[in-house]
């Protein structure tokens, strides 16, 4: 019986040792001990995250411009892993976003529903965010394109 237990123990030790050893020339396999951890954020996400983006204006396809008199009251903060928080004048919200290359979309947002003062663009801002289809950078400016080429939202930051 002792020989049987010793044999089982030796087999387990050899198996664990073989799995843990690394060959410098061997490719890394998912799930192996020496595999790197997966990235926390999708590629391209790094330019978005960790920065407060302030909405400056939206330019519609017919050249109509919707401008914010107080960009600091209309903001987005993208976080690694697909989370986003927003400020829409006197309201706050949080939700998710998905990015695939240049394509960007927002998931459902949980938001407060305070009555903002007259002239607020909170409803317009959140409506436009619901129609975002993509993103690109023009210098230090973040541009969110709207569905059906209907326009683009322009954001700045003070980094």
C-alpha beads as a LAMMPS data file, in Angstrom:
LAMMPS data file: protein, C-alpha beads

159 atoms
158 bonds

1 atom types
1 bond types

-500.0 500.0 xlo xhi
-500.0 500.0 ylo yhi
-500.0 500.0 zlo zhi

Masses

1 110.0

Atoms # bond

1 1 1 0.000 0.000 0.000
2 1 1 2.862 2.380 0.843
3 1 1 4.412 1.720 -2.545
4 1 1 1.086 2.558 -4.233
5 1 1 0.764 5.876 -2.304
6 1 1 4.403 6.745 -3.060
7 1 1 3.814 6.028 -6.748
8 1 1 0.693 8.254 -6.845
9 1 1 2.546 11.028 -4.987
10 1 1 5.486 10.836 -7.437
11 1 1 3.125 10.942 -10.422
12 1 1 1.352 14.045 -9.074
13 1 1 4.657 15.822 -8.345
14 1 1 5.997 15.010 -11.827
15 1 1 2.744 16.152 -13.441
16 1 1 2.712 19.481 -11.589
17 1 1 6.411 20.016 -12.293
18 1 1 5.942 19.309 -15.996
19 1 1 3.040 21.745 -16.223
20 1 1 4.957 24.470 -14.406
21 1 1 8.162 24.209 -16.407
22 1 1 8.688 26.638 -19.232
23 1 1 10.495 26.297 -22.495
24 1 1 11.930 29.634 -23.637
25 1 1 11.163 28.841 -27.284
26 1 1 7.670 27.452 -26.754
27 1 1 4.657 29.646 -27.547
28 1 1 2.549 30.814 -24.624
29 1 1 -0.677 28.915 -24.404
30 1 1 -3.860 30.320 -22.844
31 1 1 -4.317 28.915 -19.377
32 1 1 -0.691 27.888 -18.944
33 1 1 1.226 29.017 -15.901
34 1 1 3.507 31.350 -17.869
35 1 1 0.774 33.015 -19.951
36 1 1 0.489 36.807 -19.552
37 1 1 -2.694 38.153 -17.988
38 1 1 -5.343 39.400 -20.404
39 1 1 -5.439 43.159 -20.955
40 1 1 -7.856 45.062 -18.719
41 1 1 -9.012 47.352 -21.503
42 1 1 -9.461 46.816 -25.221
43 1 1 -6.741 48.240 -27.504
44 1 1 -7.441 51.898 -28.305
45 1 1 -9.278 52.261 -25.027
46 1 1 -6.257 53.847 -23.333
47 1 1 -6.743 57.214 -25.056
48 1 1 -10.317 57.410 -23.759
49 1 1 -9.859 56.258 -20.190
50 1 1 -8.830 58.263 -17.159
51 1 1 -9.713 61.602 -18.745
52 1 1 -12.748 63.801 -18.171
53 1 1 -14.131 64.704 -21.615
54 1 1 -16.195 67.910 -21.701
55 1 1 -18.829 68.344 -24.414
56 1 1 -18.167 71.482 -26.390
57 1 1 -20.652 71.158 -29.243
58 1 1 -22.466 68.907 -31.669
59 1 1 -22.289 69.613 -35.372
60 1 1 -25.249 68.113 -37.240
61 1 1 -25.008 66.964 -40.868
62 1 1 -27.014 70.054 -41.954
63 1 1 -24.343 72.262 -40.253
64 1 1 -26.649 73.111 -37.340
65 1 1 -24.552 73.539 -34.194
66 1 1 -25.693 72.762 -30.672
67 1 1 -23.252 74.376 -28.248
68 1 1 -22.798 74.003 -24.568
69 1 1 -22.332 77.293 -22.693
70 1 1 -20.830 75.315 -19.798
71 1 1 -18.817 72.320 -21.120
72 1 1 -17.816 71.353 -17.575
73 1 1 -21.495 70.517 -16.887
74 1 1 -21.635 67.905 -19.687
75 1 1 -18.899 65.334 -19.231
76 1 1 -17.912 61.722 -19.835
77 1 1 -15.354 59.684 -17.919
78 1 1 -14.463 56.373 -19.567
79 1 1 -12.978 53.751 -17.260
80 1 1 -10.978 50.640 -18.155
81 1 1 -13.101 47.556 -18.620
82 1 1 -16.045 49.257 -20.322
83 1 1 -17.566 51.438 -17.575
84 1 1 -18.500 55.077 -18.143
85 1 1 -19.790 57.833 -15.873
86 1 1 -21.441 60.984 -17.128
87 1 1 -22.689 64.349 -16.057
88 1 1 -25.565 65.928 -17.960
89 1 1 -25.954 69.366 -16.373
90 1 1 -27.734 68.723 -13.038
91 1 1 -28.000 64.948 -13.603
92 1 1 -25.471 62.151 -13.170
93 1 1 -25.321 58.707 -14.683
94 1 1 -23.276 55.585 -15.154
95 1 1 -23.338 52.673 -17.514
96 1 1 -21.219 50.748 -19.949
97 1 1 -19.637 51.230 -23.323
98 1 1 -18.369 48.862 -25.978
99 1 1 -15.574 49.698 -28.353
100 1 1 -14.504 47.687 -31.380
101 1 1 -11.890 49.509 -33.425
102 1 1 -13.481 52.850 -34.314
103 1 1 -16.989 51.680 -33.422
104 1 1 -18.314 52.836 -30.056
105 1 1 -21.684 52.337 -28.415
106 1 1 -23.139 52.952 -24.995
107 1 1 -25.158 50.430 -23.034
108 1 1 -28.058 51.329 -20.761
109 1 1 -27.348 54.229 -18.408
110 1 1 -28.629 54.544 -14.857
111 1 1 -29.348 58.245 -14.385
112 1 1 -30.773 60.701 -11.930
113 1 1 -33.847 62.578 -13.173
114 1 1 -33.562 66.016 -11.576
115 1 1 -35.338 68.948 -13.195
116 1 1 -32.536 71.102 -14.609
117 1 1 -32.927 74.868 -15.033
118 1 1 -34.484 76.317 -18.206
119 1 1 -32.062 76.282 -21.131
120 1 1 -30.374 73.080 -19.991
121 1 1 -29.186 70.738 -22.730
122 1 1 -29.305 67.619 -20.542
123 1 1 -31.998 65.920 -22.631
124 1 1 -30.270 66.759 -25.913
125 1 1 -26.909 65.551 -24.584
126 1 1 -28.228 62.173 -23.384
127 1 1 -30.278 61.690 -26.568
128 1 1 -27.182 62.242 -28.686
129 1 1 -25.130 59.817 -26.572
130 1 1 -27.768 57.176 -27.308
131 1 1 -27.079 57.663 -31.038
132 1 1 -23.280 57.368 -30.905
133 1 1 -21.830 54.904 -33.404
134 1 1 -18.113 55.641 -33.412
135 1 1 -15.190 57.617 -32.076
136 1 1 -12.039 59.241 -33.375
137 1 1 -9.448 61.720 -32.204
138 1 1 -8.595 65.015 -33.872
139 1 1 -5.553 66.240 -31.967
140 1 1 -6.652 66.579 -28.336
141 1 1 -10.327 66.530 -29.309
142 1 1 -12.547 63.448 -28.961
143 1 1 -15.190 63.220 -31.686
144 1 1 -18.134 60.860 -31.223
145 1 1 -19.871 60.198 -34.525
146 1 1 -23.639 59.762 -34.572
147 1 1 -25.616 57.046 -36.363
148 1 1 -26.611 57.486 -40.013
149 1 1 -23.958 60.213 -40.417
150 1 1 -26.349 62.603 -38.711
151 1 1 -23.594 64.547 -36.950
152 1 1 -20.745 64.459 -34.469
153 1 1 -20.272 65.383 -30.816
154 1 1 -17.038 67.226 -30.007
155 1 1 -15.328 66.892 -26.615
156 1 1 -12.252 68.550 -25.165
157 1 1 -10.145 67.886 -22.112
158 1 1 -7.769 69.836 -19.930
159 1 1 -5.438 66.827 -19.374

Bonds

1 1 1 2
2 1 2 3
3 1 3 4
4 1 4 5
5 1 5 6
6 1 6 7
7 1 7 8
8 1 8 9
9 1 9 10
10 1 10 11
11 1 11 12
12 1 12 13
13 1 13 14
14 1 14 15
15 1 15 16
16 1 16 17
17 1 17 18
18 1 18 19
19 1 19 20
20 1 20 21
21 1 21 22
22 1 22 23
23 1 23 24
24 1 24 25
25 1 25 26
26 1 26 27
27 1 27 28
28 1 28 29
29 1 29 30
30 1 30 31
31 1 31 32
32 1 32 33
33 1 33 34
34 1 34 35
35 1 35 36
36 1 36 37
37 1 37 38
38 1 38 39
39 1 39 40
40 1 40 41
41 1 41 42
42 1 42 43
43 1 43 44
44 1 44 45
45 1 45 46
46 1 46 47
47 1 47 48
48 1 48 49
49 1 49 50
50 1 50 51
51 1 51 52
52 1 52 53
53 1 53 54
54 1 54 55
55 1 55 56
56 1 56 57
57 1 57 58
58 1 58 59
59 1 59 60
60 1 60 61
61 1 61 62
62 1 62 63
63 1 63 64
64 1 64 65
65 1 65 66
66 1 66 67
67 1 67 68
68 1 68 69
69 1 69 70
70 1 70 71
71 1 71 72
72 1 72 73
73 1 73 74
74 1 74 75
75 1 75 76
76 1 76 77
77 1 77 78
78 1 78 79
79 1 79 80
80 1 80 81
81 1 81 82
82 1 82 83
83 1 83 84
84 1 84 85
85 1 85 86
86 1 86 87
87 1 87 88
88 1 88 89
89 1 89 90
90 1 90 91
91 1 91 92
92 1 92 93
93 1 93 94
94 1 94 95
95 1 95 96
96 1 96 97
97 1 97 98
98 1 98 99
99 1 99 100
100 1 100 101
101 1 101 102
102 1 102 103
103 1 103 104
104 1 104 105
105 1 105 106
106 1 106 107
107 1 107 108
108 1 108 109
109 1 109 110
110 1 110 111
111 1 111 112
112 1 112 113
113 1 113 114
114 1 114 115
115 1 115 116
116 1 116 117
117 1 117 118
118 1 118 119
119 1 119 120
120 1 120 121
121 1 121 122
122 1 122 123
123 1 123 124
124 1 124 125
125 1 125 126
126 1 126 127
127 1 127 128
128 1 128 129
129 1 129 130
130 1 130 131
131 1 131 132
132 1 132 133
133 1 133 134
134 1 134 135
135 1 135 136
136 1 136 137
137 1 137 138
138 1 138 139
139 1 139 140
140 1 140 141
141 1 141 142
142 1 142 143
143 1 143 144
144 1 144 145
145 1 145 146
146 1 146 147
147 1 147 148
148 1 148 149
149 1 149 150
150 1 150 151
151 1 151 152
152 1 152 153
153 1 153 154
154 1 154 155
155 1 155 156
156 1 156 157
157 1 157 158
158 1 158 159
